[in-house]
Amino acid sequence: MQTNRHLIALDLDDTLLTDKKEISPRTKQLIWKAMDEGHIVVIATGRPHRASINYYNNLGLSTPMVNFNGALIHHPQDSKWDALHSPMPIRTAHKIVEACYELNVHNVLAEVMDEVYLDQYDQAIIDIFHMTQNDPPFTIGSLKNKLREDPTSILIHPKEDHITTLRQHLDQYHADLIEHRKWGAPWNIIEIVRKGMNKAVGLQKVAHYYHIPKERIIAFGDEDNDLEMIDYAGVGVAMGNAIDELKAVAKHITDTNEEDGIGNFLQEYLKLEVESV
């Protein structure tokens, strides 16, 4: 076994995936080359399991996976692996839903693992979250009545002029219990998980499992839900298309997701030799 193997953590959207939500052939080839040389590759995403597993299988992974920004850390191929699911309390979730009603947001969605609860019927939202044929049907109706379990995450689709007010409310009344992040345009979704959950938590657990020290963790990301992970990793890499805040904490900046940023960095940093694609 390679003595200096690295743990390589890949965010999905706008990082590993192109704008067409695909993994480019060149990046895939270089990831496979890294795996052939003994390096460990994991996915660390805000997506749920159901919306990540196709990419996991496409890369031929057999490692744990970090979903929901760290609120779910599990092994898709090993049910005996020490999984960690950290949902937020249902009482907190209901208070947040009440605040959303008061602010008259467009919609609220809750996820309990791979079960999805949607407050109001919205085909555009359904199309975004219904990513595979294996998705269970959405439960549609008032979350105050329908949501009865501690949710893994809550996603809010606010009106544009309410984003700041909503985030200030979350900070003022729920900061001790939750973390919240904003998706980029065009949706500007506010994503909420339990306090203390982030991708770095997941990465730390996986690195410990493989006995890989922090200095040999390579992590790639582009958005504010990658901040802790990129800061934590010994080799934190921001994509060329990343937000400025992430570039500021990253140790390295690579090319964009459309320019094989991950593949190019891995080839140079790990000195991978592959035939050109």
ZADO-1210 file (C-alpha; in nm, 4 decimals, padded with zeros to 6 digits):
<atoms>
<atom x="00.0000" y="00.0000" z="00.0000" code="MET" pos="1"/>
<atom x="00.1212" y="00.3493" z="-00.0805" code="GLN" pos="2"/>
<atom x="00.2608" y="00.5132" z="00.2313" code="THR" pos="3"/>
<atom x="00.1929" y="00.8716" z="00.1232" code="ASN" pos="4"/>
<atom x="-00.1557" y="00.8270" z="-00.0173" code="ARG" pos="5"/>
<atom x="-00.3882" y="01.1267" z="-00.0150" code="HIS" pos="6"/>
<atom x="-00.7564" y="01.1630" z="00.0614" code="LEU" pos="7"/>
<atom x="-00.9180" y="01.3531" z="-00.2270" code="ILE" pos="8"/>
<atom x="-01.2551" y="01.5141" z="-00.1463" code="ALA" pos="9"/>
<atom x="-01.4742" y="01.6286" z="-00.4344" code="LEU" pos="10"/>
<atom x="-01.7642" y="01.8688" z="-00.4170" code="ASP" pos="11"/>
<atom x="-02.0103" y="01.8007" z="-00.6993" code="LEU" pos="12"/>
<atom x="-02.1945" y="02.1013" z="-00.8408" code="ASP" pos="13"/>
<atom x="-01.9725" y="02.3525" z="-01.0231" code="ASP" pos="14"/>
<atom x="-01.6650" y="02.1653" z="-00.8986" code="THR" pos="15"/>
<atom x="-01.6440" y="01.8053" z="-01.0203" code="LEU" pos="16"/>
<atom x="-01.9430" y="01.8526" z="-01.2502" code="LEU" pos="17"/>
<atom x="-01.9458" y="02.0651" z="-01.5621" code="THR" pos="18"/>
<atom x="-02.2268" y="02.3103" z="-01.6207" code="ASP" pos="19"/>
<atom x="-02.4117" y="02.0230" z="-01.7923" code="LYS" pos="20"/>
<atom x="-02.3897" y="01.8212" z="-01.4665" code="LYS" pos="21"/>
<atom x="-02.1416" y="01.5757" z="-01.6169" code="GLU" pos="22"/>
<atom x="-01.7917" y="01.4567" z="-01.5249" code="ILE" pos="23"/>
<atom x="-01.5556" y="01.5382" z="-01.8094" code="SER" pos="24"/>
<atom x="-01.3606" y="01.2454" z="-01.9623" code="PRO" pos="25"/>
<atom x="-01.0228" y="01.4038" z="-01.8805" code="ARG" pos="26"/>
<atom x="-01.1035" y="01.4699" z="-01.5162" code="THR" pos="27"/>
<atom x="-01.2508" y="01.1212" z="-01.4790" code="LYS" pos="28"/>
<atom x="-00.9368" y="00.9659" z="-01.6310" code="GLN" pos="29"/>
<atom x="-00.7116" y="01.1550" z="-01.3902" code="LEU" pos="30"/>
<atom x="-00.9267" y="01.0660" z="-01.0883" code="ILE" pos="31"/>
<atom x="-00.9081" y="00.6999" z="-01.1909" code="TRP" pos="32"/>
<atom x="-00.5298" y="00.7313" z="-01.2293" code="LYS" pos="33"/>
<atom x="-00.5056" y="00.8753" z="-00.8781" code="ALA" pos="34"/>
<atom x="-00.7157" y="00.5862" z="-00.7461" code="MET" pos="35"/>
<atom x="-00.4968" y="00.3350" z="-00.9325" code="ASP" pos="36"/>
<atom x="-00.1944" y="00.4810" z="-00.7525" code="GLU" pos="37"/>
<atom x="-00.3560" y="00.4242" z="-00.4144" code="GLY" pos="38"/>
<atom x="-00.5175" y="00.7577" z="-00.3359" code="HIS" pos="39"/>
<atom x="-00.8620" y="00.7629" z="-00.1718" code="ILE" pos="40"/>
<atom x="-01.1417" y="00.9557" z="-00.3464" code="VAL" pos="41"/>
<atom x="-01.4625" y="01.0619" z="-00.1718" code="VAL" pos="42"/>
<atom x="-01.7596" y="01.2795" z="-00.2605" code="ILE" pos="43"/>
<atom x="-01.8454" y="01.5611" z="-00.0174" code="ALA" pos="44"/>
<atom x="-02.1618" y="01.7412" z="-00.1230" code="THR" pos="45"/>
<atom x="-02.4644" y="01.9302" z="-00.0032" code="GLY" pos="46"/>
<atom x="-02.6758" y="01.6955" z="-00.2126" code="ARG" pos="47"/>
<atom x="-02.8648" y="01.4039" z="-00.0585" code="PRO" pos="48"/>
<atom x="-02.7583" y="01.0456" z="-00.1227" code="HIS" pos="49"/>
<atom x="-03.0148" y="00.9890" z="-00.3974" code="ARG" pos="50"/>
<atom x="-02.8786" y="01.2808" z="-00.6030" code="ALA" pos="51"/>
<atom x="-02.5132" y="01.1789" z="-00.5585" code="SER" pos="52"/>
<atom x="-02.5058" y="00.8024" z="-00.5952" code="ILE" pos="53"/>
<atom x="-02.5041" y="00.8026" z="-00.9773" code="ASN" pos="54"/>
<atom x="-02.1818" y="01.0066" z="-00.9790" code="TYR" pos="55"/>
<atom x="-02.0371" y="00.7840" z="-00.7056" code="TYR" pos="56"/>
<atom x="-02.1080" y="00.4792" z="-00.9216" code="ASN" pos="57"/>
<atom x="-01.9889" y="00.6543" z="-01.2370" code="ASN" pos="58"/>
<atom x="-01.6479" y="00.7025" z="-01.0756" code="LEU" pos="59"/>
<atom x="-01.6443" y="00.3455" z="-00.9481" code="GLY" pos="60"/>
<atom x="-01.6020" y="00.4548" z="-00.5878" code="LEU" pos="61"/>
<atom x="-01.6118" y="00.2189" z="-00.2906" code="SER" pos="62"/>
<atom x="-01.5569" y="00.4774" z="-00.0172" code="THR" pos="63"/>
<atom x="-01.7761" y="00.6595" z="00.2368" code="PRO" pos="64"/>
<atom x="-01.9719" y="00.9642" z="00.1196" code="MET" pos="65"/>
<atom x="-02.0505" y="01.2995" z="00.2831" code="VAL" pos="66"/>
<atom x="-02.4031" y="01.4257" z="00.2072" code="ASN" pos="67"/>
<atom x="-02.6149" y="01.7173" z="00.3261" code="PHE" pos="68"/>
<atom x="-02.2986" y="01.9204" z="00.4005" code="ASN" pos="69"/>
<atom x="-02.1946" y="01.6746" z="00.6706" code="GLY" pos="70"/>
<atom x="-02.5357" y="01.6028" z="00.8246" code="ALA" pos="71"/>
<atom x="-02.5102" y="01.2526" z="00.6766" code="LEU" pos="72"/>
<atom x="-02.1801" y="01.0639" z="00.6632" code="ILE" pos="73"/>
<atom x="-02.2241" y="00.7064" z="00.5455" code="HIS" pos="74"/>
<atom x="-02.0878" y="00.4279" z="00.3267" code="HIS" pos="75"/>
<atom x="-02.3142" y="00.3426" z="00.0301" code="PRO" pos="76"/>
<atom x="-02.1623" y="-00.0061" z="-00.0001" code="GLN" pos="77"/>
<atom x="-02.1168" y="-00.0989" z="00.3654" code="ASP" pos="78"/>
<atom x="-02.4207" y="-00.0859" z="00.5937" code="SER" pos="79"/>
<atom x="-02.1995" y="-00.1839" z="00.8891" code="LYS" pos="80"/>
<atom x="-01.9806" y="00.1256" z="00.8491" code="TRP" pos="81"/>
<atom x="-02.0167" y="00.3691" z="01.1397" code="ASP" pos="82"/>
<atom x="-02.2591" y="00.6082" z="00.9697" code="ALA" pos="83"/>
<atom x="-02.3491" y="00.9412" z="01.1282" code="LEU" pos="84"/>
<atom x="-02.6860" y="01.1075" z="01.0674" code="HIS" pos="85"/>
<atom x="-02.7321" y="01.4396" z="01.2464" code="SER" pos="86"/>
<atom x="-03.0755" y="01.5911" z="01.1785" code="PRO" pos="87"/>
<atom x="-03.2060" y="01.9090" z="01.3383" code="MET" pos="88"/>
<atom x="-03.4774" y="01.8922" z="01.6069" code="PRO" pos="89"/>
<atom x="-03.8318" y="01.8881" z="01.4679" code="ILE" pos="90"/>
<atom x="-03.9279" y="02.1691" z="01.7069" code="ARG" pos="91"/>
<atom x="-03.6608" y="02.3960" z="01.5568" code="THR" pos="92"/>
<atom x="-03.7700" y="02.2998" z="01.2072" code="ALA" pos="93"/>
<atom x="-04.1313" y="02.3958" z="01.2791" code="HIS" pos="94"/>
<atom x="-04.0255" y="02.7350" z="01.4192" code="LYS" pos="95"/>
<atom x="-03.8267" y="02.8022" z="01.1032" code="ILE" pos="96"/>
<atom x="-04.1259" y="02.7039" z="00.8894" code="VAL" pos="97"/>
<atom x="-04.3442" y="02.9472" z="01.0892" code="GLU" pos="98"/>
<atom x="-04.0954" y="03.2278" z="01.0202" code="ALA" pos="99"/>
<atom x="-04.1071" y="03.1386" z="00.6504" code="CYS" pos="100"/>
<atom x="-04.4862" y="03.1677" z="00.6534" code="TYR" pos="101"/>
<atom x="-04.4615" y="03.5112" z="00.8176" code="GLU" pos="102"/>
<atom x="-04.2157" y="03.6278" z="00.5513" code="LEU" pos="103"/>
<atom x="-04.4336" y="03.4810" z="00.2765" code="ASN" pos="104"/>
<atom x="-04.1460" y="03.2934" z="00.1090" code="VAL" pos="105"/>
<atom x="-04.2009" y="03.1212" z="-00.2240" code="HIS" pos="106"/>
<atom x="-04.1660" y="02.7718" z="-00.0780" code="ASN" pos="107"/>
<atom x="-04.0096" y="02.5522" z="00.1899" code="VAL" pos="108"/>
<atom x="-03.8765" y="02.2012" z="00.1453" code="LEU" pos="109"/>
<atom x="-03.7609" y="01.9532" z="00.4095" code="ALA" pos="110"/>
<atom x="-03.5591" y="01.6363" z="00.3589" code="GLU" pos="111"/>
<atom x="-03.5482" y="01.3415" z="00.5983" code="VAL" pos="112"/>
<atom x="-03.2651" y="01.1419" z="00.4468" code="MET" pos="113"/>
<atom x="-03.4074" y="01.0694" z="00.0989" code="ASP" pos="114"/>
<atom x="-03.7697" y="01.1524" z="00.1804" code="GLU" pos="115"/>
<atom x="-03.8772" y="01.4941" z="00.0521" code="VAL" pos="116"/>
<atom x="-04.1523" y="01.7157" z="00.1967" code="TYR" pos="117"/>
<atom x="-04.2644" y="02.0181" z="-00.0064" code="LEU" pos="118"/>
<atom x="-04.4829" y="02.2850" z="00.1517" code="ASP" pos="119"/>
<atom x="-04.6524" y="02.3972" z="-00.1710" code="GLN" pos="120"/>
<atom x="-04.6761" y="02.2294" z="-00.5098" code="TYR" pos="121"/>
<atom x="-04.4132" y="02.3811" z="-00.7416" code="ASP" pos="122"/>
<atom x="-04.3153" y="02.1928" z="-01.0566" code="GLN" pos="123"/>
<atom x="-03.9896" y="02.3889" z="-01.0990" code="ALA" pos="124"/>
<atom x="-03.8739" y="02.2896" z="-00.7499" code="ILE" pos="125"/>
<atom x="-03.9825" y="01.9304" z="-00.8083" code="ILE" pos="126"/>
<atom x="-03.7809" y="01.9205" z="-01.1306" code="ASP" pos="127"/>
<atom x="-03.4690" y="02.0397" z="-00.9478" code="ILE" pos="128"/>
<atom x="-03.4911" y="01.7875" z="-00.6664" code="PHE" pos="129"/>
<atom x="-03.6397" y="01.4947" z="-00.8572" code="HIS" pos="130"/>
<atom x="-03.3071" y="01.3964" z="-01.0047" code="MET" pos="131"/>
<atom x="-03.3379" y="01.0226" z="-01.0581" code="THR" pos="132"/>
<atom x="-03.6049" y="00.7705" z="-01.1442" code="GLN" pos="133"/>
<atom x="-03.5427" y="00.6117" z="-00.8057" code="ASN" pos="134"/>
<atom x="-03.6611" y="00.9193" z="-00.6144" code="ASP" pos="135"/>
<atom x="-03.9458" y="00.8502" z="-00.3754" code="PRO" pos="136"/>
<atom x="-04.2583" y="01.0595" z="-00.4409" code="PRO" pos="137"/>
<atom x="-04.2673" y="01.3974" z="-00.2707" code="PHE" pos="138"/>
<atom x="-04.5029" y="01.4526" z="00.0215" code="THR" pos="139"/>
<atom x="-04.6773" y="01.7797" z="-00.0627" code="ILE" pos="140"/>
<atom x="-04.8639" y="01.9931" z="00.1894" code="GLY" pos="141"/>
<atom x="-04.8107" y="02.2196" z="00.4891" code="SER" pos="142"/>
<atom x="-04.4838" y="02.1248" z="00.6614" code="LEU" pos="143"/>
<atom x="-04.6394" y="02.2224" z="00.9931" code="LYS" pos="144"/>
<atom x="-04.8743" y="01.9251" z="00.9498" code="ASN" pos="145"/>
<atom x="-04.6826" y="01.6841" z="00.7250" code="LYS" pos="146"/>
<atom x="-04.3308" y="01.6988" z="00.8737" code="LEU" pos="147"/>
<atom x="-04.3223" y="01.4722" z="01.1792" code="ARG" pos="148"/>
<atom x="-03.9571" y="01.3609" z="01.1916" code="GLU" pos="149"/>
<atom x="-03.6356" y="01.5471" z="01.2639" code="ASP" pos="150"/>
<atom x="-03.5291" y="01.6731" z="00.9182" code="PRO" pos="151"/>
<atom x="-03.1798" y="01.6251" z="00.7796" code="THR" pos="152"/>
<atom x="-03.2097" y="01.9617" z="00.6056" code="SER" pos="153"/>
<atom x="-03.4522" y="02.2422" z="00.5301" code="ILE" pos="154"/>
<atom x="-03.4375" y="02.4429" z="00.2092" code="LEU" pos="155"/>
<atom x="-03.6109" y="02.7771" z="00.1735" code="ILE" pos="156"/>
<atom x="-03.6887" y="02.9507" z="-00.1545" code="HIS" pos="157"/>
<atom x="-03.7250" y="03.3136" z="-00.0393" code="PRO" pos="158"/>
<atom x="-03.8397" y="03.6139" z="-00.2323" code="LYS" pos="159"/>
<atom x="-03.5397" y="03.8113" z="-00.3538" code="GLU" pos="160"/>
<atom x="-03.6005" y="04.1089" z="-00.1238" code="ASP" pos="161"/>
<atom x="-03.6413" y="03.8842" z="00.1817" code="HIS" pos="162"/>
<atom x="-03.3094" y="03.6970" z="00.1681" code="ILE" pos="163"/>
<atom x="-03.1241" y="03.9319" z="00.4046" code="THR" pos="164"/>
<atom x="-03.4193" y="03.9578" z="00.6456" code="THR" pos="165"/>
<atom x="-03.4576" y="03.5814" z="00.6547" code="LEU" pos="166"/>
<atom x="-03.0899" y="03.5144" z="00.7201" code="ARG" pos="167"/>
<atom x="-03.0841" y="03.7787" z="00.9935" code="GLN" pos="168"/>
<atom x="-03.3848" y="03.6099" z="01.1553" code="HIS" pos="169"/>
<atom x="-03.2091" y="03.2734" z="01.1440" code="LEU" pos="170"/>
<atom x="-02.8997" y="03.4251" z="01.3053" code="ASP" pos="171"/>
<atom x="-03.0974" y="03.6067" z="01.5714" code="GLN" pos="172"/>
<atom x="-03.3306" y="03.3276" z="01.6796" code="TYR" pos="173"/>
<atom x="-03.1736" y="02.9973" z="01.5784" code="HIS" pos="174"/>
<atom x="-02.7955" y="03.0466" z="01.5630" code="ALA" pos="175"/>
<atom x="-02.7364" y="02.8075" z="01.8546" code="ASP" pos="176"/>
<atom x="-02.9137" y="02.5213" z="01.6771" code="LEU" pos="177"/>
<atom x="-02.8551" y="02.5532" z="01.3015" code="ILE" pos="178"/>
<atom x="-02.6146" y="02.6413" z="01.0220" code="GLU" pos="179"/>
<atom x="-02.7466" y="02.8150" z="00.7104" code="HIS" pos="180"/>
<atom x="-02.5935" y="02.8699" z="00.3668" code="ARG" pos="181"/>
<atom x="-02.7124" y="03.0291" z="00.0450" code="LYS" pos="182"/>
<atom x="-02.7007" y="02.8646" z="-00.2936" code="TRP" pos="183"/>
<atom x="-02.5749" y="03.0707" z="-00.5828" code="GLY" pos="184"/>
<atom x="-02.7894" y="03.2164" z="-00.8590" code="ALA" pos="185"/>
<atom x="-03.0387" y="03.1664" z="-01.0062" code="PRO" pos="186"/>
<atom x="-03.2257" y="03.0094" z="-00.7144" code="TRP" pos="187"/>
<atom x="-03.0706" y="03.1710" z="-00.4062" code="ASN" pos="188"/>
<atom x="-03.2019" y="02.8846" z="-00.1934" code="ILE" pos="189"/>
<atom x="-03.1273" y="02.9056" z="00.1800" code="ILE" pos="190"/>
<atom x="-03.0073" y="02.5645" z="00.3015" code="GLU" pos="191"/>
<atom x="-03.0254" y="02.4786" z="00.6722" code="ILE" pos="192"/>
<atom x="-02.8709" y="02.1911" z="00.8673" code="VAL" pos="193"/>
<atom x="-02.8056" y="02.1175" z="01.2324" code="ARG" pos="194"/>
<atom x="-02.5506" y="02.3319" z="01.4172" code="LYS" pos="195"/>
<atom x="-02.1920" y="02.2134" z="01.3820" code="GLY" pos="196"/>
<atom x="-02.2539" y="02.0205" z="01.0613" code="MET" pos="197"/>
<atom x="-02.0281" y="02.0991" z="00.7671" code="ASN" pos="198"/>
<atom x="-01.8193" y="01.9131" z="00.5143" code="LYS" pos="199"/>
<atom x="-01.5068" y="01.9392" z="00.7305" code="ALA" pos="200"/>
<atom x="-01.6785" y="01.7261" z="00.9964" code="VAL" pos="201"/>
<atom x="-01.7387" y="01.4559" z="00.7374" code="GLY" pos="202"/>
<atom x="-01.3894" y="01.4826" z="00.5954" code="LEU" pos="203"/>
<atom x="-01.2347" y="01.4507" z="00.9408" code="GLN" pos="204"/>
<atom x="-01.4302" y="01.1310" z="01.0096" code="LYS" pos="205"/>
<atom x="-01.3356" y="00.9763" z="00.6748" code="VAL" pos="206"/>
<atom x="-00.9697" y="01.0772" z="00.7081" code="ALA" pos="207"/>
<atom x="-00.9564" y="00.9194" z="01.0538" code="HIS" pos="208"/>
<atom x="-01.1055" y="00.5991" z="00.9128" code="TYR" pos="209"/>
<atom x="-00.8293" y="00.5765" z="00.6500" code="TYR" pos="210"/>
<atom x="-00.5527" y="00.7024" z="00.8850" code="HIS" pos="211"/>
<atom x="-00.4692" y="00.9896" z="00.6524" code="ILE" pos="212"/>
<atom x="-00.3216" y="01.3003" z="00.8187" code="PRO" pos="213"/>
<atom x="-00.4638" y="01.6447" z="00.7540" code="LYS" pos="214"/>
<atom x="-00.1661" y="01.7534" z="00.5430" code="GLU" pos="215"/>
<atom x="-00.2468" y="01.4802" z="00.2907" code="ARG" pos="216"/>
<atom x="-00.6108" y="01.5796" z="00.2426" code="ILE" pos="217"/>
<atom x="-00.6848" y="01.7438" z="-00.0929" code="ILE" pos="218"/>
<atom x="-01.0289" y="01.9083" z="-00.1099" code="ALA" pos="219"/>
<atom x="-01.1966" y="02.0888" z="-00.3993" code="PHE" pos="220"/>
<atom x="-01.4899" y="02.3308" z="-00.3792" code="GLY" pos="221"/>
<atom x="-01.6520" y="02.6444" z="-00.5153" code="ASP" pos="222"/>
<atom x="-01.9215" y="02.7764" z="-00.2783" code="GLU" pos="223"/>
<atom x="-01.9690" y="02.8928" z="00.0802" code="ASP" pos="224"/>
<atom x="-02.0742" y="02.5456" z="00.1941" code="ASN" pos="225"/>
<atom x="-01.7165" y="02.4397" z="00.1088" code="ASP" pos="226"/>
<atom x="-01.5469" y="02.6994" z="00.3316" code="LEU" pos="227"/>
<atom x="-01.4816" y="02.4785" z="00.6357" code="GLU" pos="228"/>
<atom x="-01.3675" y="02.1857" z="00.4217" code="MET" pos="229"/>
<atom x="-01.1261" y="02.3923" z="00.2134" code="ILE" pos="230"/>
<atom x="-00.9911" y="02.5623" z="00.5244" code="ASP" pos="231"/>
<atom x="-00.9545" y="02.2292" z="00.7081" code="TYR" pos="232"/>
<atom x="-00.7786" y="02.0376" z="00.4311" code="ALA" pos="233"/>
<atom x="-00.4018" y="02.0504" z="00.4184" code="GLY" pos="234"/>
<atom x="-00.4392" y="02.1063" z="00.0445" code="VAL" pos="235"/>
<atom x="-00.7548" y="02.3151" z="00.0078" code="GLY" pos="236"/>
<atom x="-00.8237" y="02.3979" z="-00.3560" code="VAL" pos="237"/>
<atom x="-01.0731" y="02.6559" z="-00.4844" code="ALA" pos="238"/>
<atom x="-01.2033" y="02.6220" z="-00.8368" code="MET" pos="239"/>
<atom x="-01.1405" y="02.9057" z="-01.0790" code="GLY" pos="240"/>
<atom x="-01.5155" y="02.9725" z="-01.0726" code="ASN" pos="241"/>
<atom x="-01.5298" y="02.9744" z="-00.6891" code="ALA" pos="242"/>
<atom x="-01.6617" y="03.2641" z="-00.4843" code="ILE" pos="243"/>
<atom x="-01.4007" y="03.5134" z="-00.3627" code="ASP" pos="244"/>
<atom x="-01.4466" y="03.4133" z="00.0033" code="GLU" pos="245"/>
<atom x="-01.3436" y="03.0573" z="-00.0779" code="LEU" pos="246"/>
<atom x="-01.0444" y="03.1648" z="-00.2836" code="LYS" pos="247"/>
<atom x="-00.9316" y="03.3717" z="00.0142" code="ALA" pos="248"/>
<atom x="-00.9074" y="03.0677" z="00.2462" code="VAL" pos="249"/>
<atom x="-00.7820" y="02.8177" z="-00.0141" code="ALA" pos="250"/>
<atom x="-00.4156" y="02.7201" z="-00.0354" code="LYS" pos="251"/>
<atom x="-00.4450" y="02.6757" z="-00.4122" code="HIS" pos="252"/>
<atom x="-00.6680" y="02.7940" z="-00.6967" code="ILE" pos="253"/>
<atom x="-00.7157" y="02.5727" z="-00.9996" code="THR" pos="254"/>
<atom x="-00.8993" y="02.6084" z="-01.3311" code="ASP" pos="255"/>
<atom x="-01.2788" y="02.6227" z="-01.3544" code="THR" pos="256"/>
<atom x="-01.5170" y="02.3277" z="-01.3566" code="ASN" pos="257"/>
<atom x="-01.5484" y="02.3776" z="-01.7334" code="GLU" pos="258"/>
<atom x="-01.1686" y="02.3613" z="-01.7768" code="GLU" pos="259"/>
<atom x="-01.0939" y="02.0326" z="-01.5955" code="ASP" pos="260"/>
<atom x="-00.9820" y="02.2165" z="-01.2832" code="GLY" pos="261"/>
<atom x="-00.9782" y="01.9033" z="-01.0669" code="ILE" pos="262"/>
<atom x="-00.8029" y="01.6865" z="-01.3238" code="GLY" pos="263"/>
<atom x="-00.5407" y="01.9489" z="-01.4029" code="ASN" pos="264"/>
<atom x="-00.4586" y="02.0042" z="-01.0355" code="PHE" pos="265"/>
<atom x="-00.4373" y="01.6344" z="-00.9523" code="LEU" pos="266"/>
<atom x="-00.2153" y="01.5658" z="-01.2518" code="GLN" pos="267"/>
<atom x="00.0327" y="01.8333" z="-01.1495" code="GLU" pos="268"/>
<atom x="00.0185" y="01.7957" z="-00.7715" code="TYR" pos="269"/>
<atom x="00.0332" y="01.4142" z="-00.7657" code="LEU" pos="270"/>
<atom x="00.2542" y="01.3949" z="-01.0752" code="LYS" pos="271"/>
<atom x="00.0122" y="01.1667" z="-01.2553" code="LEU" pos="272"/>
<atom x="00.1123" y="01.0369" z="-01.5973" code="GLU" pos="273"/>
<atom x="-00.1756" y="00.9669" z="-01.8340" code="VAL" pos="274"/>
<atom x="-00.2335" y="00.9647" z="-02.2058" code="GLU" pos="275"/>
<atom x="-00.4044" y="01.2808" z="-02.3281" code="SER" pos="276"/>
<atom x="-00.7805" y="01.2647" z="-02.3788" code="VAL" pos="277"/>
</atoms>
